Amino acid sequence: MNVKSIFGIILTLVGLIGLVYGGIDFTKGGVAQASFVYLILGGIFFFTGVSLIRGTRA
């Protein structure tokens, strides 16, 4: 496996964890600003990882 592919998988997993944690925090009525930060950063990491994996598979 390529180093870019492994890094893409790690970014995707970290992004997915951030999205899940932000969603759980948001639905439990946590601090709205922190929930949005987790959701935004999780989305950035997730989509960056997916695009990195997609770009290295070719």
C-alpha positions in Angstrom: 0.0 0.0 0.0 1.0 3.5 -0.7 1.8 6.0 2.1 -0.8 8.4 0.6 -3.5 5.7 0.7 -2.7 4.9 4.4 -2.8 8.6 5.3 -6.1 8.9 3.5 -7.6 6.0 5.4 -6.4 7.6 8.7 -7.9 10.9 7.8 -11.2 9.3 6.8 -11.4 7.4 10.1 -10.6 10.5 12.1 -13.1 12.5 10.2 -15.8 9.9 10.7 -15.1 9.8 14.5 -15.3 13.6 14.6 -18.6 13.6 12.7 -20.1 11.0 15.0 -18.9 12.7 18.2 -20.2 16.1 17.0 -23.5 14.6 16.1 -23.9 12.9 19.4 -22.8 16.1 21.2 -25.3 18.2 19.2 -28.2 15.9 19.8 -27.5 15.7 23.6 -27.8 19.5 23.8 -24.2 20.2 24.4 -22.5 23.5 23.7 -23.6 24.4 20.2 -20.3 26.1 19.2 -18.2 23.0 20.2 -20.6 20.7 18.3 -20.3 22.7 15.1 -16.5 22.8 15.4 -16.4 18.9 15.7 -18.8 18.6 12.8 -16.9 21.0 10.5 -13.5 19.6 11.3 -14.8 16.0 11.0 -16.3 16.9 7.6 -13.1 18.4 6.4 -11.0 15.4 7.5 -13.5 13.0 6.1 -13.8 14.5 2.7 -10.1 15.1 2.5 -9.4 11.5 3.3 -11.9 10.2 0.8 -10.5 12.4 -2.0 -6.9 11.3 -1.1 -7.9 7.7 -1.3 -9.8 8.2 -4.5 -6.8 10.0 -6.0 -4.3 7.3 -5.2 -6.3 4.4 -6.4 -5.9 5.3 -10.1 
